[in-house]
Amino acid sequence: MSVDTIKALQADHFGRWKNREAIAESMIPQIGDLHRENNVIISVFGRALVNRSVIQILKYHRRVRMIAGDLSVVDTFPILEMVKDLGLGACQVDIGKIAIDFREHGAGQDLRAFVEKAVAPGVGLKSLGEPRDVVLFGFGRIGRILARLLIEKAGNEGGLRLRAIVVRKTTDGDLQKRASLLRRDSIHGPFEGTISVDEENEAIIANGNFIKVIYASNPEDVDYAAYGIKDALLIDNTGKLKDSEGLGRHLKCAGVARVVLTAPAKGDIKNIVYGVNSDTISDADTILSAASCTTNAITPVLKVMNDEFGISSGHVETVHSFTNDQNLIDNYHKADRRGRSAVLNMVITETGAAKAVAKALPELLGKLTGSSIRVPTPNVSMAILSLNLDKAATKEEINEFLRNVSLHSSLGEQIDYTNSTEVVSTDFIGSRCAGAFDAQATIVNGNRANLYVWYDNEMGYSCQVMRIAEQIAGAHYLSLPVEG
């Protein structure tokens, strides 16, 4: 290769990069205007572009190549410009999927007509109305991630508004410490925005959201109406109360209308895996459970596999990051093995996730067993699904089936797909899907299949909780183009 050829290639690649960079820069104000003025969220294959940087926008486009082929802002920018003029209401428009659909199925068609058809259900949609008050009862790992998500989505009309968090007061300086934990996170990075503390009014101000910090030891100790909170959705992320009697204590408080538990519930409380059985939520359900992170990761994959291939039996092994209920160093613990150091050991333990699947997917009742190994990583877990199928399949058939599910089904928010030979657990930190299917790891032998599903057991699960909350509040966006 000659020097002139190398120089020409250098100039060509850098020139094309600068062109894409300039296009992404011009997209940002249009994405922001659509969000603020029309309640329209622009996304690329499920990744929202609102409040994203130029580099993030370009990276979201680049990652599509692994599941649907090359995609560039050159492809999506014309679609964005058309979308802004179509009079859309509150909805989420995936300009990446529209671009790929047009490439694959739009031969001989006019792009504008194709786009208008894809987003037609969103034209003239009404706003989401008044925002729904939300209270976080507890402010641990899940509580703080939920706070970040609620604040992130608070820029548009309607939706959900975080009004208060309820915690037990510890020591002097408690408020500053709570704010600091929201501001800084060793796993998920710094908070995107600004945070200050109002000591006089005992509140945290995050991106302009006034969040009252209420100190209480028991659910019934709080009168939320006294803080201007009404008809609130309370999300209990303490994990201490798990049955109707215990969680019902929240409903006795003025200002609280419904309760969602971020843990598996006991008794007759519905355990909801969003996307699988969320259609069973009714107005009469004042208490709901969002099940567990593992149940949310595996149930969508198990559902589609059962629908397509049938599952006669199976075993779920979870390789799970350690959690706060384990000891950092060896010490007494009431549970078997969990007293041994979490940061030094792999720890065999129990999981109820496999049995809990049947609460969201009754057709698998009695067909699954499960166990878990806690490992010395702080976040991101894996579920290994060892399934006996009703009909034989090949690795290629299963991988292609799950790829299509991730792209073209109503479970696209729940099932992500990767075909990389190089991904490891840290690559999924921040993943907002319930679980990401790893196609490279699939093993199939006739009727027997081993499937591997990664999941961010903090962020991915919290996003599932948010989807339940948005459905309850009537604030879940219509996704366009509409999938199967």
C-alpha positions in Angstrom: 0.0 0.0 0.0 1.5 3.3 -1.0 1.9 6.4 1.2 -0.6 8.3 -1.0 -3.2 5.5 -0.5 -2.7 5.6 3.2 -3.1 9.4 3.3 -6.2 9.2 1.2 -7.7 6.6 3.5 -6.9 8.7 6.5 -8.5 11.8 5.0 -11.6 9.8 3.9 -12.3 8.1 7.2 -11.7 11.3 9.3 -13.8 13.3 6.9 -16.7 10.9 7.2 -16.4 10.9 10.9 -16.5 14.7 11.1 -19.5 14.6 8.9 -21.4 12.2 11.1 -20.3 14.2 14.1 -21.8 17.4 12.6 -25.0 15.6 11.8 -25.3 14.3 15.4 -24.8 17.8 16.7 -27.6 19.1 14.6 -29.9 16.3 15.8 -29.6 17.2 19.5 -31.7 20.4 19.5 -34.4 18.7 17.3 -34.5 15.8 19.7 -34.8 18.2 22.7 -37.5 20.2 21.1 -39.6 17.2 20.3 -39.3 16.0 23.9 -40.1 19.3 25.5 -42.8 20.5 23.2 -44.5 17.3 22.0 -43.6 14.7 24.6 -41.9 12.7 21.9 -38.9 10.5 22.8 -36.6 9.7 19.9 -34.7 6.5 20.2 -32.4 4.1 18.2 -33.2 0.4 18.8 -34.5 1.1 22.2 -31.8 3.6 23.3 -33.4 6.9 24.0 -31.5 9.9 22.5 -32.9 12.5 24.8 -30.1 14.3 26.7 -27.4 12.3 25.0 -24.1 13.6 23.8 -22.8 13.5 20.2 -20.6 10.6 21.0 -23.4 8.7 22.7 -25.7 9.2 19.7 -23.0 7.9 17.4 -22.3 4.9 19.6 -26.0 4.0 19.8 -26.0 3.9 16.0 -22.8 1.9 15.8 -24.0 -0.9 18.2 -26.9 -1.7 15.8 -24.5 -3.4 13.4 -24.4 -6.5 15.6 -28.1 -7.2 15.4 -29.5 -5.5 12.4 -26.7 -4.3 10.1 -24.8 -1.0 9.7 -26.7 2.1 10.7 -25.5 5.7 10.6 -26.9 9.2 11.5 -26.8 9.7 7.7 -29.7 7.2 7.6 -31.7 8.4 10.6 -31.3 12.2 10.3 -33.7 12.6 7.4 -36.3 10.6 9.3 -35.9 12.8 12.4 -36.5 15.9 10.3 -39.7 14.4 8.9 -40.9 13.2 12.3 -40.7 16.7 13.8 -43.2 18.1 11.3 -45.9 15.3 11.6 -47.8 16.6 14.7 -47.0 13.6 17.0 -48.2 13.5 20.6 -46.8 11.6 23.5 -44.9 8.6 22.1 -41.5 7.0 21.5 -40.3 6.9 17.9 -37.4 4.6 17.0 -35.8 6.2 14.1 -33.2 3.5 13.9 -35.8 0.8 13.3 -37.6 2.9 10.8 -34.4 3.4 8.9 -33.6 -0.4 8.8 -37.2 -1.2 7.9 -37.0 1.2 5.0 -33.7 -0.3 3.8 -35.1 -3.8 3.9 -38.7 -3.3 2.8 -38.9 0.2 1.3 -37.6 -0.5 -2.2 -39.4 1.8 -4.7 -41.3 3.7 -1.9 -41.1 7.3 -1.0 -39.2 7.8 2.3 -41.7 10.4 3.6 -44.7 8.2 2.9 -42.9 5.3 4.6 -42.2 7.4 7.7 -45.7 8.8 7.9 -47.2 5.3 7.8 -44.8 4.1 10.5 -45.7 6.8 12.9 -49.3 7.3 12.0 -50.7 5.9 15.3 -48.8 8.8 17.1 -50.3 11.7 15.2 -52.5 13.9 17.4 -52.0 11.8 20.6 -53.0 13.7 23.7 -50.5 14.7 26.4 -50.1 12.4 29.4 -52.0 14.8 31.6 -51.0 15.7 35.2 -47.9 14.0 36.6 -48.4 11.2 39.1 -46.8 11.7 42.5 -44.2 9.0 43.4 -42.7 8.2 46.8 -39.7 6.0 47.3 -39.9 4.1 50.6 -36.2 3.3 51.2 -33.2 4.7 49.5 -30.7 1.8 48.9 -29.3 0.5 45.7 -32.6 0.1 43.8 -34.1 3.2 45.4 -31.3 5.5 44.2 -31.4 4.1 40.7 -35.1 4.6 40.6 -34.6 8.1 41.7 -32.1 8.7 38.8 -34.6 7.3 36.3 -37.5 9.3 37.7 -35.5 12.5 37.6 -34.2 11.7 34.1 -37.8 11.4 32.8 -39.2 14.4 34.6 -38.5 16.9 31.8 -41.7 16.3 29.9 -45.4 16.9 30.8 -47.3 14.2 32.7 -45.5 11.0 33.6 -44.1 10.4 37.0 -42.8 12.9 39.5 -40.6 11.9 42.5 -42.0 13.9 45.4 -40.4 12.3 48.4 -38.1 9.6 49.8 -38.7 8.0 53.2 -35.7 6.8 55.2 -34.7 6.3 58.8 -32.6 9.1 60.2 -29.1 7.9 61.1 -26.7 10.6 62.3 -26.1 14.3 61.9 -25.4 15.0 58.3 -27.8 12.3 57.1 -29.2 14.5 54.4 -25.8 15.4 52.9 -24.9 11.7 52.9 -28.1 10.7 51.1 -27.5 13.4 48.5 -23.9 12.3 48.1 -24.9 8.7 47.5 -27.3 9.9 44.8 -24.6 12.1 43.2 -21.8 9.5 43.2 -22.1 5.8 42.3 -19.1 3.5 42.1 -20.8 1.3 39.6 -23.1 3.5 37.6 -21.0 6.6 37.6 -21.9 10.2 38.5 -25.4 11.6 38.4 -26.2 13.3 35.1 -27.0 16.8 36.3 -26.8 18.9 39.5 -27.7 18.0 43.1 -28.0 20.4 46.0 -29.4 20.1 49.6 -32.0 22.3 51.3 -31.2 21.7 54.9 -33.9 24.0 56.2 -36.7 22.1 54.4 -35.0 18.7 54.5 -35.0 18.2 50.8 -32.7 17.2 47.9 -32.9 19.3 44.8 -31.9 17.3 41.7 -32.1 18.9 38.3 -34.7 21.2 39.7 -36.8 18.5 41.3 -37.7 19.3 44.9 -37.6 15.9 46.7 -38.7 16.0 50.3 -36.8 13.7 52.6 -39.1 12.3 55.2 -37.7 10.6 58.2 -39.8 7.7 59.6 -39.4 4.3 61.1 -42.7 2.8 60.2 -45.0 3.1 57.2 -48.0 4.3 59.2 -45.9 7.2 60.7 -46.2 9.4 57.6 -49.0 11.7 56.6 -48.0 12.3 52.9 -50.9 14.7 52.4 -49.3 17.1 54.8 -46.5 17.5 52.2 -48.9 18.1 49.4 -48.6 14.6 48.1 -51.8 13.0 46.7 -52.9 9.9 45.0 -49.3 8.7 45.1 -47.7 5.6 43.9 -45.4 4.4 46.7 -42.5 2.1 45.7 -41.3 0.1 48.6 -37.7 -1.0 47.9 -36.7 -2.0 51.5 -37.7 -5.6 51.0 -38.8 -5.8 54.6 -42.6 -6.0 54.0 -43.7 -8.6 51.5 -47.3 -9.6 52.1 -50.6 -7.8 51.9 -50.8 -7.1 55.6 -47.4 -5.5 55.8 -47.6 -3.6 52.5 -51.2 -2.6 53.3 -49.8 -0.4 56.1 -48.7 2.1 53.4 -52.3 2.4 52.1 -53.4 3.6 55.5 -51.4 6.7 55.0 -53.1 9.8 53.7 -51.8 10.6 50.1 -51.0 7.0 49.1 -53.1 5.2 46.5 -51.1 2.3 45.3 -47.9 0.3 46.3 -45.3 -1.5 44.2 -42.8 -3.8 45.9 -39.4 -4.3 44.4 -39.0 -7.9 45.6 -41.0 -11.1 45.2 -44.2 -10.9 47.2 -45.8 -13.5 49.4 -49.4 -14.6 49.3 -51.9 -13.6 46.6 -50.1 -10.4 45.5 -49.6 -10.4 41.8 -45.9 -10.7 40.8 -45.5 -8.7 37.6 -42.8 -9.2 35.0 -43.4 -6.2 32.7 -44.0 -7.3 29.1 -45.1 -10.8 30.1 -48.1 -10.5 32.4 -48.3 -6.7 32.9 -51.6 -6.9 31.0 -53.2 -8.5 34.1 -52.7 -5.2 36.1 -56.1 -3.8 36.9 -57.3 -0.7 38.7 -58.3 -2.9 41.6 -54.7 -3.9 42.2 -53.6 -1.5 45.0 -50.5 -3.7 45.8 -48.3 -5.2 43.2 -44.9 -6.9 43.2 -42.2 -6.3 40.5 -40.8 -9.8 41.3 -37.0 -10.2 41.4 -34.2 -9.1 39.1 -33.6 -12.7 38.0 -37.2 -13.5 37.4 -37.4 -10.4 35.2 -34.3 -11.4 33.3 -35.4 -15.0 32.5 -39.2 -15.0 32.2 -39.4 -13.1 28.9 -36.9 -15.5 27.2 -38.6 -18.5 28.8 -42.0 -17.2 27.5 -40.9 -16.9 23.9 -39.0 -20.1 23.9 -42.0 -21.9 25.3 -44.3 -20.3 22.7 -42.0 -21.3 19.8 -40.4 -24.6 20.9 -42.2 -25.7 24.0 -40.4 -26.4 27.3 -41.0 -29.7 29.0 -38.6 -29.1 31.8 -35.5 -27.1 32.7 -33.0 -25.8 35.3 -32.0 -22.2 35.9 -28.6 -21.5 37.3 -27.9 -17.9 38.2 -24.3 -16.6 38.5 -25.2 -13.5 40.6 -23.2 -10.6 41.8 -23.0 -10.3 45.6 -25.5 -8.1 47.4 -25.8 -6.1 50.6 -27.3 -9.1 52.5 -23.9 -10.8 52.4 -20.9 -10.1 54.6 -17.8 -8.3 53.3 -15.6 -10.5 55.6 -16.4 -13.8 57.4 -19.0 -13.1 60.1 -22.2 -14.6 61.5 -25.1 -14.7 59.1 -28.4 -16.5 59.6 -28.4 -18.0 56.1 -26.2 -20.9 55.1 -22.9 -19.8 53.5 -23.8 -16.1 53.2 -21.7 -15.4 56.3 -18.5 -16.0 54.3 -16.7 -13.1 52.6 -18.7 -12.0 49.5 -15.6 -10.3 47.9 -13.4 -13.4 48.3 -15.7 -16.3 47.6 -18.1 -17.9 45.2 -21.1 -18.8 47.4 -23.7 -21.4 46.6 -27.1 -20.2 47.7 -30.8 -20.6 47.0 -32.9 -18.7 44.6 -36.7 -18.7 44.2 -36.5 -17.2 40.7 -37.2 -20.4 38.9 -40.4 -21.2 40.9 -41.4 -17.5 40.7 -41.5 -17.7 36.9 -44.7 -19.6 37.2 -46.4 -16.7 39.0 -46.0 -14.7 35.8 -46.0 -17.6 33.4 -48.4 -20.3 34.8 -47.8 -22.7 31.9 -44.3 -23.4 33.3 -45.6 -24.3 36.8 -43.6 -27.3 38.1 -41.3 -27.5 35.1 -38.3 -25.5 36.4 -35.7 -25.9 39.1 -33.2 -23.3 40.1 -30.1 -22.5 42.1 -27.6 -19.7 42.4 -23.9 -18.9 42.9 -23.0 -15.5 44.3 -19.7 -14.3 42.8 -17.2 -11.6 43.8 -18.5 -8.9 41.4 -20.6 -5.9 42.5 -23.1 -5.8 39.6 -24.3 -7.7 36.4 -25.4 -11.3 36.7 -26.0 -14.2 34.3 -28.7 -16.8 34.0 -28.0 -20.1 32.4 -31.2 -21.7 31.1 -30.8 -25.5 30.6 -34.0 -26.4 28.8 -35.5 -29.6 27.5 -37.6 -28.6 24.5 -40.7 -30.2 23.0 -39.2 -30.0 19.5 -35.6 -30.2 18.3 -33.8 -27.2 17.0 -30.4 -26.0 16.0 -28.2 -23.3 17.5 -28.7 -21.2 14.4 -32.5 -21.5 14.6 -32.7 -20.5 18.2 -30.3 -17.6 17.8 -32.1 -16.2 14.8 -35.4 -16.6 16.5 -34.3 -14.6 19.6 -32.6 -12.0 17.4 -36.0 -11.4 15.7 -37.8 -11.3 19.0 -35.4 -8.6 20.3 -35.9 -6.6 17.1 -39.5 -7.2 16.0 -41.7 -8.1 19.0 -43.5 -6.5 21.9 -40.7 -7.8 24.1 -38.0 -5.6 22.6 -37.6 -3.7 25.8 -37.2 -6.9 27.8 -35.0 -9.1 25.5 -31.7 -7.6 24.2 -29.4 -9.5 21.9 -25.6 -9.7 21.5 -23.5 -11.7 19.1 -20.1 -10.4 20.2 -17.4 -12.9 20.9 -15.7 -10.5 23.3 -18.4 -9.2 25.8 -18.0 -9.8 29.5 -20.1 -8.8 32.5 -18.9 -5.2 32.8 -20.1 -4.5 29.2 -23.7 -4.8 30.5 -23.4 -2.2 33.3 -26.2 0.3 32.7 -28.1 -2.0 30.3 -31.8 -1.1 30.5 -33.3 -4.3 29.2 -34.5 -7.1 31.5 -31.9 -9.5 30.1 -29.5 -9.7 27.1 -29.3 -13.0 25.2 -25.7 -14.0 24.4 -25.9 -15.8 21.0 -22.3 -16.8 21.0 -22.7 -18.9 24.1 -25.8 -20.9 22.9 -25.4 -24.7 23.1 -28.0 -27.0 21.4 -28.1 -30.7 21.1 -31.4 -31.8 19.5 -34.1 -31.1 22.1 -31.6 -29.8 24.7 -30.6 -26.2 24.8 -28.4 -24.1 27.1 -29.1 -20.4 26.8 -27.1 -17.6 28.4 -28.7 -14.3 29.5 -26.8 -11.4 31.0 -28.6 -8.8 33.1 -27.7 -5.7 35.1 -29.4 -6.8 38.3 -29.7 -3.1 39.4 -30.4 -0.9 36.3 -32.2 -3.5 34.2 -34.5 -4.5 37.0 -35.1 -0.8 38.0 -36.2 -0.1 34.4 -38.7 -2.9 34.7 -40.1 -1.4 37.9 -40.3 1.9 36.1 -42.3 0.3 33.3 -44.8 -1.0 35.8 -45.1 2.4 37.5 -45.6 4.1 34.1 -48.4 1.7 33.2 -50.1 2.2 36.5 -49.9 6.0 36.0 -51.0 5.8 32.4 -47.7 7.2 31.4 -46.2 4.4 29.3 -45.4 5.8 25.9 -46.7 4.3 22.7 -43.7 2.8 20.9 -43.4 3.4 17.1 -43.1 1.7 14.8 -45.6 -0.8 16.4 -44.0 -4.2 16.7 -45.8 -7.6 16.7 
